[in-house]
Amino acid sequence: MTQKPLPALFQEGIRFECQGTAQCCLSRGSYGYVYLTLKDRQRMAKVLKLSTLAFTRTHCAKTDGHFHLKAPEKDCHFLIGTRCSVYSGRPEQCRTWPFWPENLNSKTWNAEIVPFCKGVGKGRLYSTAEIEVLAKRDPIR
């Protein structure tokens, strides 16, 4: 699958630094799957001191062939207050926010991401090349 070039908005790069608000951990809309690759499940299991199998049986479900955290209709159960209790083992989906393919068009970015995420416009500058790499790390593609 060939990725479309980024819109002009992203050509100079984007500043982003997590502000720890946990907004990205809260469902936008009726549900929010947190998809998990095998590597994600291994990383999270290690943080929780579980085997990958035990982690998967306890915390995961599978829909359309893709593993995800259980209870997608609820906020992430690893979120405690505004902090991720498995931050060092967080999934790829969480690591690549806000540079998800569906966010990388000017209309969505300006209407949904900028007002939603306080980290946009702060911190280090992500180059266009870095943004493209992050967008390709989508766990279900």
VMD Tcl script that builds the backbone (N, CA, C; Angstrom):
set m [mol new atoms 423]
animate dup $m
set s [atomselect $m all]
$s set {name element resname resid chain x y z} {
  {N N MET 1 A 0.851 -1.181 0.000}
  {CA C MET 1 A 0.000 0.000 0.000}
  {C C MET 1 A 0.894 1.241 0.000}
  {N N THR 2 A 0.728 2.111 -0.979}
  {CA C THR 2 A 1.512 3.330 -1.070}
  {C C THR 2 A 0.823 4.427 -0.265}
  {N N GLN 3 A 1.621 5.102 0.524}
  {CA C GLN 3 A 1.078 6.174 1.345}
  {C C GLN 3 A 1.083 7.470 0.539}
  {N N LYS 4 A -0.011 8.229 0.647}
  {CA C LYS 4 A -0.093 9.507 -0.045}
  {C C LYS 4 A 0.894 10.483 0.582}
  {N N PRO 5 A 1.412 11.421 -0.225}
  {CA C PRO 5 A 2.299 12.435 0.349}
  {C C PRO 5 A 1.548 13.270 1.387}
  {N N LEU 6 A 2.269 13.733 2.383}
  {CA C LEU 6 A 1.651 14.557 3.418}
  {C C LEU 6 A 1.228 15.900 2.849}
  {N N PRO 7 A 0.123 16.462 3.356}
  {CA C PRO 7 A -0.320 17.783 2.903}
  {C C PRO 7 A 0.697 18.866 3.269}
  {N N ALA 8 A 0.551 20.010 2.632}
  {CA C ALA 8 A 1.469 21.140 2.841}
  {C C ALA 8 A 1.626 21.495 4.317}
  {N N LEU 9 A 0.569 21.340 5.090}
  {CA C LEU 9 A 0.599 21.645 6.519}
  {C C LEU 9 A 1.765 20.960 7.228}
  {N N PHE 10 A 2.144 19.782 6.761}
  {CA C PHE 10 A 3.173 18.981 7.414}
  {C C PHE 10 A 4.557 19.128 6.785}
  {N N GLN 11 A 4.679 19.882 5.724}
  {CA C GLN 11 A 5.939 19.953 4.986}
  {C C GLN 11 A 7.081 20.591 5.773}
  {N N GLU 12 A 6.770 21.432 6.721}
  {CA C GLU 12 A 7.809 22.044 7.567}
  {C C GLU 12 A 7.996 21.260 8.860}
  {N N GLY 13 A 7.254 20.157 8.992}
  {CA C GLY 13 A 7.294 19.367 10.210}
  {C C GLY 13 A 6.247 19.856 11.197}
  {N N ILE 14 A 6.103 19.125 12.290}
  {CA C ILE 14 A 5.120 19.450 13.328}
  {C C ILE 14 A 5.788 19.315 14.681}
  {N N ARG 15 A 5.562 20.288 15.526}
  {CA C ARG 15 A 6.048 20.195 16.904}
  {C C ARG 15 A 5.039 19.389 17.713}
  {N N PHE 16 A 5.572 18.461 18.513}
  {CA C PHE 16 A 4.707 17.666 19.381}
  {C C PHE 16 A 5.503 17.192 20.589}
  {N N GLU 17 A 4.853 17.293 21.751}
  {CA C GLU 17 A 5.395 16.716 22.979}
  {C C GLU 17 A 4.218 16.391 23.890}
  {N N CYS 18 A 4.165 15.157 24.327}
  {CA C CYS 18 A 3.079 14.728 25.205}
  {C C CYS 18 A 3.017 15.632 26.428}
  {N N GLN 19 A 1.808 16.060 26.775}
  {CA C GLN 19 A 1.594 16.929 27.929}
  {C C GLN 19 A 0.986 16.167 29.108}
  {N N GLY 20 A 0.792 14.867 28.942}
  {CA C GLY 20 A 0.299 14.044 30.037}
  {C C GLY 20 A -1.146 14.290 30.429}
  {N N THR 21 A -1.966 14.733 29.488}
  {CA C THR 21 A -3.376 14.990 29.798}
  {C C THR 21 A -4.232 13.730 29.722}
  {N N ALA 22 A -3.739 12.704 29.055}
  {CA C ALA 22 A -4.440 11.443 28.830}
  {C C ALA 22 A -5.616 11.578 27.866}
  {N N GLN 23 A -5.754 12.699 27.203}
  {CA C GLN 23 A -6.848 12.859 26.239}
  {C C GLN 23 A -6.800 11.775 25.168}
  {N N CYS 24 A -5.595 11.411 24.710}
  {CA C CYS 24 A -5.487 10.403 23.660}
  {C C CYS 24 A -5.841 9.006 24.167}
  {N N CYS 25 A -5.860 8.824 25.475}
  {CA C CYS 25 A -6.203 7.531 26.074}
  {C C CYS 25 A -7.700 7.380 26.271}
  {N N LEU 26 A -8.422 8.459 26.134}
  {CA C LEU 26 A -9.862 8.447 26.322}
  {C C LEU 26 A -10.531 8.286 24.970}
  {N N SER 27 A -11.548 7.494 24.920}
  {CA C SER 27 A -12.231 7.224 23.659}
  {C C SER 27 A -12.816 8.496 23.074}
  {N N ARG 28 A -12.556 8.680 21.785}
  {CA C ARG 28 A -13.210 9.749 21.036}
  {C C ARG 28 A -14.319 9.073 20.257}
  {N N GLY 29 A -15.541 9.283 20.663}
  {CA C GLY 29 A -16.659 8.625 20.011}
  {C C GLY 29 A -17.152 7.468 20.858}
  {N N SER 30 A -17.842 6.521 20.242}
  {CA C SER 30 A -18.495 5.457 20.988}
  {C C SER 30 A -17.544 4.365 21.477}
  {N N TYR 31 A -16.447 4.138 20.804}
  {CA C TYR 31 A -15.486 3.137 21.254}
  {C C TYR 31 A -14.118 3.479 20.685}
  {N N GLY 32 A -13.123 2.868 21.230}
  {CA C GLY 32 A -11.776 3.099 20.741}
  {C C GLY 32 A -10.914 1.876 20.944}
  {N N TYR 33 A -10.734 1.095 19.898}
  {CA C TYR 33 A -9.864 -0.066 19.995}
  {C C TYR 33 A -8.417 0.364 20.186}
  {N N VAL 34 A -7.724 -0.309 21.074}
  {CA C VAL 34 A -6.277 -0.183 21.183}
  {C C VAL 34 A -5.749 -1.499 20.628}
  {N N TYR 35 A -5.292 -1.453 19.370}
  {CA C TYR 35 A -4.809 -2.646 18.694}
  {C C TYR 35 A -3.422 -3.012 19.195}
  {N N LEU 36 A -3.143 -4.320 19.216}
  {CA C LEU 36 A -1.886 -4.809 19.766}
  {C C LEU 36 A -1.222 -5.809 18.830}
  {N N THR 37 A 0.016 -5.520 18.489}
  {CA C THR 37 A 0.817 -6.486 17.752}
  {C C THR 37 A 1.360 -7.499 18.757}
  {N N LEU 38 A 1.987 -8.551 18.261}
  {CA C LEU 38 A 2.632 -9.510 19.159}
  {C C LEU 38 A 3.702 -8.802 19.990}
  {N N LYS 39 A 4.473 -7.939 19.355}
  {CA C LYS 39 A 5.515 -7.193 20.085}
  {C C LYS 39 A 4.897 -6.324 21.182}
  {N N ASP 40 A 3.764 -5.695 20.903}
  {CA C ASP 40 A 3.060 -4.896 21.917}
  {C C ASP 40 A 2.666 -5.770 23.101}
  {N N ARG 41 A 2.089 -6.932 22.797}
  {CA C ARG 41 A 1.644 -7.826 23.868}
  {C C ARG 41 A 2.828 -8.330 24.687}
  {N N GLN 42 A 3.941 -8.584 24.037}
  {CA C GLN 42 A 5.145 -9.024 24.752}
  {C C GLN 42 A 5.673 -7.915 25.661}
  {N N ARG 43 A 5.712 -6.691 25.126}
  {CA C ARG 43 A 6.204 -5.543 25.895}
  {C C ARG 43 A 5.326 -5.275 27.110}
  {N N MET 44 A 4.022 -5.263 26.904}
  {CA C MET 44 A 3.092 -4.988 28.002}
  {C C MET 44 A 3.133 -6.103 29.042}
  {N N ALA 45 A 3.218 -7.348 28.591}
  {CA C ALA 45 A 3.307 -8.479 29.510}
  {C C ALA 45 A 4.549 -8.359 30.384}
  {N N LYS 46 A 5.645 -7.961 29.781}
  {CA C LYS 46 A 6.898 -7.819 30.541}
  {C C LYS 46 A 6.749 -6.771 31.639}
  {N N VAL 47 A 6.151 -5.631 31.317}
  {CA C VAL 47 A 5.936 -4.574 32.312}
  {C C VAL 47 A 5.054 -5.078 33.447}
  {N N LEU 48 A 4.069 -5.878 33.118}
  {CA C LEU 48 A 3.130 -6.406 34.117}
  {C C LEU 48 A 3.626 -7.693 34.785}
  {N N LYS 49 A 4.824 -8.133 34.374}
  {CA C LYS 49 A 5.414 -9.365 34.920}
  {C C LYS 49 A 4.501 -10.577 34.700}
  {N N LEU 50 A 3.997 -10.673 33.466}
  {CA C LEU 50 A 3.157 -11.789 33.045}
  {C C LEU 50 A 3.781 -12.448 31.825}
  {N N SER 51 A 3.395 -13.667 31.549}
  {CA C SER 51 A 3.776 -14.264 30.273}
  {C C SER 51 A 2.921 -13.586 29.196}
  {N N THR 52 A 3.383 -13.669 27.969}
  {CA C THR 52 A 2.597 -13.085 26.876}
  {C C THR 52 A 1.243 -13.773 26.786}
  {N N LEU 53 A 1.220 -15.087 26.970}
  {CA C LEU 53 A -0.040 -15.829 26.925}
  {C C LEU 53 A -0.990 -15.375 28.030}
  {N N ALA 54 A -0.483 -15.225 29.248}
  {CA C ALA 54 A -1.332 -14.776 30.365}
  {C C ALA 54 A -1.852 -13.363 30.115}
  {N N PHE 55 A -0.995 -12.488 29.625}
  {CA C PHE 55 A -1.428 -11.122 29.307}
  {C C PHE 55 A -2.538 -11.160 28.258}
  {N N THR 56 A -2.318 -11.923 27.193}
  {CA C THR 56 A -3.275 -11.985 26.098}
  {C C THR 56 A -4.615 -12.537 26.585}
  {N N ARG 57 A -4.595 -13.599 27.365}
  {CA C ARG 57 A -5.842 -14.188 27.866}
  {C C ARG 57 A -6.583 -13.243 28.811}
  {N N THR 58 A -5.843 -12.499 29.616}
  {CA C THR 58 A -6.453 -11.629 30.622}
  {C C THR 58 A -6.911 -10.292 30.061}
  {N N HIS 59 A -6.125 -9.708 29.172}
  {CA C HIS 59 A -6.352 -8.312 28.782}
  {C C HIS 59 A -6.763 -8.097 27.329}
  {N N CYS 60 A -6.794 -9.165 26.523}
  {CA C CYS 60 A -7.020 -8.966 25.087}
  {C C CYS 60 A -8.258 -9.681 24.571}
  {N N ALA 61 A -8.754 -9.168 23.472}
  {CA C ALA 61 A -9.798 -9.803 22.679}
  {C C ALA 61 A -9.310 -9.758 21.232}
  {N N LYS 62 A -9.975 -10.478 20.369}
  {CA C LYS 62 A -9.585 -10.496 18.955}
  {C C LYS 62 A -10.820 -10.222 18.116}
  {N N THR 63 A -10.727 -9.245 17.231}
  {CA C THR 63 A -11.822 -8.881 16.344}
  {C C THR 63 A -11.276 -8.776 14.932}
  {N N ASP 64 A -11.937 -9.417 13.996}
  {CA C ASP 64 A -11.515 -9.398 12.590}
  {C C ASP 64 A -10.034 -9.752 12.425}
  {N N GLY 65 A -9.565 -10.677 13.260}
  {CA C GLY 65 A -8.186 -11.147 13.142}
  {C C GLY 65 A -7.144 -10.282 13.820}
  {N N HIS 66 A -7.568 -9.233 14.521}
  {CA C HIS 66 A -6.628 -8.309 15.172}
  {C C HIS 66 A -6.831 -8.314 16.683}
  {N N PHE 67 A -5.739 -8.472 17.413}
  {CA C PHE 67 A -5.808 -8.378 18.864}
  {C C PHE 67 A -5.977 -6.926 19.280}
  {N N HIS 68 A -6.727 -6.710 20.355}
  {CA C HIS 68 A -6.903 -5.381 20.931}
  {C C HIS 68 A -7.187 -5.548 22.411}
  {N N LEU 69 A -7.066 -4.470 23.160}
  {CA C LEU 69 A -7.417 -4.518 24.575}
  {C C LEU 69 A -8.907 -4.766 24.703}
  {N N LYS 70 A -9.286 -5.508 25.737}
  {CA C LYS 70 A -10.702 -5.768 25.993}
  {C C LYS 70 A -11.428 -4.471 26.330}
  {N N ALA 71 A -12.743 -4.513 26.212}
  {CA C ALA 71 A -13.627 -3.402 26.586}
  {C C ALA 71 A -13.326 -2.111 25.822}
  {N N PRO 72 A -13.407 -2.147 24.481}
  {CA C PRO 72 A -13.118 -0.934 23.704}
  {C C PRO 72 A -14.125 0.187 23.917}
  {N N GLU 73 A -15.273 -0.128 24.533}
  {CA C GLU 73 A -16.276 0.909 24.800}
  {C C GLU 73 A -15.919 1.735 26.028}
  {N N LYS 74 A -14.879 1.320 26.749}
  {CA C LYS 74 A -14.446 2.041 27.945}
  {C C LYS 74 A -13.086 2.675 27.697}
  {N N ASP 75 A -12.716 3.604 28.560}
  {CA C ASP 75 A -11.370 4.164 28.489}
  {C C ASP 75 A -10.374 3.058 28.827}
  {N N CYS 76 A -9.154 3.229 28.450}
  {CA C CYS 76 A -8.117 2.228 28.681}
  {C C CYS 76 A -8.005 1.891 30.174}
  {N N HIS 77 A -8.081 0.608 30.494}
  {CA C HIS 77 A -8.020 0.222 31.902}
  {C C HIS 77 A -6.607 0.294 32.484}
  {N N PHE 78 A -5.617 0.632 31.656}
  {CA C PHE 78 A -4.258 0.854 32.169}
  {C C PHE 78 A -4.031 2.319 32.526}
  {N N LEU 79 A -5.029 3.145 32.279}
  {CA C LEU 79 A -4.952 4.561 32.610}
  {C C LEU 79 A -5.359 4.761 34.065}
  {N N ILE 80 A -4.459 5.328 34.842}
  {CA C ILE 80 A -4.736 5.623 36.247}
  {C C ILE 80 A -4.619 7.134 36.403}
  {N N GLY 81 A -5.753 7.793 36.599}
  {CA C GLY 81 A -5.764 9.256 36.584}
  {C C GLY 81 A -5.432 9.706 35.180}
  {N N THR 82 A -4.348 10.441 35.036}
  {CA C THR 82 A -3.908 10.849 33.700}
  {C C THR 82 A -2.582 10.175 33.334}
  {N N ARG 83 A -2.253 9.096 33.990}
  {CA C ARG 83 A -0.981 8.404 33.743}
  {C C ARG 83 A -1.203 6.975 33.272}
  {N N CYS 84 A -0.388 6.568 32.334}
  {CA C CYS 84 A -0.412 5.202 31.827}
  {C C CYS 84 A 0.402 4.331 32.771}
  {N N SER 85 A -0.234 3.304 33.313}
  {CA C SER 85 A 0.446 2.430 34.262}
  {C C SER 85 A 1.403 1.457 33.581}
  {N N VAL 86 A 1.371 1.386 32.256}
  {CA C VAL 86 A 2.286 0.525 31.495}
  {C C VAL 86 A 3.066 1.343 30.464}
  {N N TYR 87 A 3.356 2.607 30.799}
  {CA C TYR 87 A 3.919 3.547 29.826}
  {C C TYR 87 A 5.141 2.994 29.089}
  {N N SER 88 A 6.083 2.408 29.790}
  {CA C SER 88 A 7.289 1.905 29.121}
  {C C SER 88 A 6.966 0.747 28.178}
  {N N GLY 89 A 5.831 0.095 28.367}
  {CA C GLY 89 A 5.417 -1.005 27.510}
  {C C GLY 89 A 4.217 -0.683 26.650}
  {N N ARG 90 A 3.867 0.578 26.575}
  {CA C ARG 90 A 2.644 0.964 25.860}
  {C C ARG 90 A 2.675 0.489 24.404}
  {N N PRO 91 A 1.503 0.241 23.837}
  {CA C PRO 91 A 1.416 -0.263 22.466}
  {C C PRO 91 A 1.896 0.739 21.419}
  {N N GLU 92 A 2.220 0.199 20.266}
  {CA C GLU 92 A 2.664 1.005 19.121}
  {C C GLU 92 A 1.629 2.072 18.784}
  {N N GLN 93 A 0.363 1.725 18.864}
  {CA C GLN 93 A -0.707 2.673 18.568}
  {C C GLN 93 A -0.581 3.910 19.454}
  {N N CYS 94 A -0.257 3.710 20.714}
  {CA C CYS 94 A -0.111 4.819 21.656}
  {C C CYS 94 A 1.197 5.575 21.415}
  {N N ARG 95 A 2.242 4.851 21.048}
  {CA C ARG 95 A 3.552 5.456 20.812}
  {C C ARG 95 A 3.547 6.399 19.611}
  {N N THR 96 A 2.683 6.146 18.642}
  {CA C THR 96 A 2.696 6.927 17.405}
  {C C THR 96 A 1.675 8.067 17.375}
  {N N TRP 97 A 0.844 8.191 18.426}
  {CA C TRP 97 A -0.099 9.315 18.484}
  {C C TRP 97 A 0.681 10.622 18.461}
  {N N PRO 98 A 0.243 11.642 17.774}
  {CA C PRO 98 A -0.966 11.825 16.967}
  {C C PRO 98 A -0.750 11.559 15.477}
  {N N PHE 99 A 0.360 10.914 15.137}
  {CA C PHE 99 A 0.746 10.755 13.731}
  {C C PHE 99 A 0.154 9.499 13.101}
  {N N TRP 100 A -1.150 9.311 13.287}
  {CA C TRP 100 A -1.857 8.190 12.688}
  {C C TRP 100 A -2.290 8.593 11.277}
  {N N PRO 101 A -2.312 7.657 10.331}
  {CA C PRO 101 A -2.676 8.000 8.949}
  {C C PRO 101 A -3.992 8.771 8.833}
  {N N GLU 102 A -5.000 8.370 9.610}
  {CA C GLU 102 A -6.306 9.037 9.505}
  {C C GLU 102 A -6.293 10.465 10.047}
  {N N ASN 103 A -5.259 10.834 10.784}
  {CA C ASN 103 A -5.142 12.196 11.317}
  {C C ASN 103 A -4.351 13.121 10.400}
  {N N LEU 104 A -3.652 12.547 9.415}
  {CA C LEU 104 A -2.680 13.314 8.652}
  {C C LEU 104 A -3.244 13.940 7.382}
  {N N ASN 105 A -4.360 14.596 7.525}
  {CA C ASN 105 A -4.865 15.462 6.462}
  {C C ASN 105 A -5.214 16.785 7.139}
  {N N SER 106 A -5.127 17.849 6.424}
  {CA C SER 106 A -5.277 19.185 7.015}
  {C C SER 106 A -6.607 19.369 7.723}
  {N N LYS 107 A -7.694 18.895 7.130}
  {CA C LYS 107 A -9.019 19.096 7.712}
  {C C LYS 107 A -9.122 18.404 9.079}
  {N N THR 108 A -8.762 17.128 9.143}
  {CA C THR 108 A -8.834 16.384 10.404}
  {C C THR 108 A -7.865 16.961 11.428}
  {N N TRP 109 A -6.642 17.233 10.994}
  {CA C TRP 109 A -5.620 17.756 11.908}
  {C C TRP 109 A -6.093 19.055 12.567}
  {N N ASN 110 A -6.572 19.980 11.767}
  {CA C ASN 110 A -6.978 21.290 12.291}
  {C C ASN 110 A -8.299 21.255 13.055}
  {N N ALA 111 A -9.241 20.418 12.629}
  {CA C ALA 111 A -10.557 20.388 13.266}
  {C C ALA 111 A -10.624 19.471 14.475}
  {N N GLU 112 A -9.854 18.373 14.455}
  {CA C GLU 112 A -9.985 17.382 15.518}
  {C C GLU 112 A -8.741 17.220 16.387}
  {N N ILE 113 A -7.570 17.260 15.805}
  {CA C ILE 113 A -6.357 16.962 16.567}
  {C C ILE 113 A -5.852 18.191 17.326}
  {N N VAL 114 A -5.699 19.303 16.646}
  {CA C VAL 114 A -5.167 20.505 17.309}
  {C C VAL 114 A -6.018 20.915 18.519}
  {N N PRO 115 A -7.355 20.995 18.413}
  {CA C PRO 115 A -8.130 21.382 19.595}
  {C C PRO 115 A -8.174 20.294 20.686}
  {N N PHE 116 A -7.954 19.053 20.309}
  {CA C PHE 116 A -8.073 17.912 21.207}
  {C C PHE 116 A -6.785 17.646 21.992}
  {N N CYS 117 A -5.638 17.820 21.330}
  {CA C CYS 117 A -4.358 17.408 21.911}
  {C C CYS 117 A -3.494 18.621 22.264}
  {N N LYS 118 A -3.268 18.816 23.555}
  {CA C LYS 118 A -2.492 19.961 24.026}
  {C C LYS 118 A -1.000 19.858 23.703}
  {N N GLY 119 A -0.539 18.697 23.247}
  {CA C GLY 119 A 0.872 18.513 22.910}
  {C C GLY 119 A 1.257 19.020 21.533}
  {N N VAL 120 A 0.261 19.239 20.666}
  {CA C VAL 120 A 0.534 19.742 19.319}
  {C C VAL 120 A 1.019 21.183 19.415}
  {N N GLY 121 A 2.119 21.468 18.744}
  {CA C GLY 121 A 2.686 22.812 18.741}
  {C C GLY 121 A 3.716 23.019 19.843}
  {N N LYS 122 A 3.955 21.985 20.635}
  {CA C LYS 122 A 4.931 22.073 21.727}
  {C C LYS 122 A 6.035 21.046 21.509}
  {N N GLY 123 A 7.171 21.265 22.152}
  {CA C GLY 123 A 8.233 20.265 22.125}
  {C C GLY 123 A 9.034 20.260 20.851}
  {N N ARG 124 A 9.606 19.104 20.593}
  {CA C ARG 124 A 10.526 18.996 19.466}
  {C C ARG 124 A 9.794 18.972 18.131}
  {N N LEU 125 A 10.511 19.339 17.111}
  {CA C LEU 125 A 9.977 19.358 15.755}
  {C C LEU 125 A 10.153 17.984 15.128}
  {N N TYR 126 A 9.051 17.364 14.722}
  {CA C TYR 126 A 9.093 16.106 13.980}
  {C C TYR 126 A 9.158 16.460 12.502}
  {N N SER 127 A 10.148 15.958 11.807}
  {CA C SER 127 A 10.289 16.229 10.377}
  {C C SER 127 A 9.220 15.466 9.596}
  {N N THR 128 A 9.029 15.857 8.358}
  {CA C THR 128 A 8.095 15.163 7.479}
  {C C THR 128 A 8.473 13.690 7.383}
  {N N ALA 129 A 9.771 13.414 7.244}
  {CA C ALA 129 A 10.227 12.022 7.136}
  {C C ALA 129 A 9.888 11.236 8.401}
  {N N GLU 130 A 10.077 11.825 9.570}
  {CA C GLU 130 A 9.747 11.142 10.826}
  {C C GLU 130 A 8.242 10.879 10.928}
  {N N ILE 131 A 7.446 11.858 10.539}
  {CA C ILE 131 A 5.991 11.702 10.581}
  {C C ILE 131 A 5.562 10.566 9.654}
  {N N GLU 132 A 6.155 10.494 8.477}
  {CA C GLU 132 A 5.818 9.428 7.535}
  {C C GLU 132 A 6.172 8.055 8.108}
  {N N VAL 133 A 7.308 7.939 8.770}
  {CA C VAL 133 A 7.719 6.679 9.395}
  {C C VAL 133 A 6.734 6.284 10.501}
  {N N LEU 134 A 6.374 7.243 11.344}
  {CA C LEU 134 A 5.418 6.963 12.433}
  {C C LEU 134 A 4.059 6.517 11.873}
  {N N ALA 135 A 3.617 7.172 10.813}
  {CA C ALA 135 A 2.326 6.825 10.208}
  {C C ALA 135 A 2.330 5.406 9.651}
  {N N LYS 136 A 3.470 4.942 9.197}
  {CA C LYS 136 A 3.571 3.580 8.642}
  {C C LYS 136 A 3.602 2.509 9.724}
  {N N ARG 137 A 3.790 2.901 10.971}
  {CA C ARG 137 A 3.868 1.932 12.073}
  {C C ARG 137 A 2.488 1.566 12.610}
  {N N ASP 138 A 1.454 1.838 11.871}
  {CA C ASP 138 A 0.080 1.500 12.258}
  {C C ASP 138 A -0.011 -0.012 12.471}
  {N N PRO 139 A -0.427 -0.461 13.656}
  {CA C PRO 139 A -0.415 -1.887 13.962}
  {C C PRO 139 A -1.393 -2.763 13.167}
  {N N ILE 140 A -2.380 -2.195 12.512}
  {CA C ILE 140 A -3.328 -3.047 11.791}
  {C C ILE 140 A -3.150 -2.959 10.273}
  {N N ARG 141 A -2.119 -2.309 9.840}
  {CA C ARG 141 A -1.876 -2.224 8.380}
  {C C ARG 141 A -0.759 -3.135 7.985}
}
mol reanalyze $m
mol bondsrecalc $m
mol representation Tube
mol addrep $m
